[in-house]
């Protein structure tokens, strides 16, 4: 089974964002918690958008 690009790339981005948030956000004391949650939520929404756009592109490319 060939790995599908529209699944692999968003998973890598999701893992990267999660690791960076776990490492750097707890150390950031000058930013309020609500801002941290907002930024992280926005990043996850962008990853979801990338997933759906890449999935639609793959579907159109395959001709289904």
Secondary structure, 3 states (H helix, E strand, C coil): CCCCHHHHHHHHHHHHHHHHHHHHCCCCCCCCHHHHHHHHHHHHHHHHHHHHHHHHHHHHHHCC
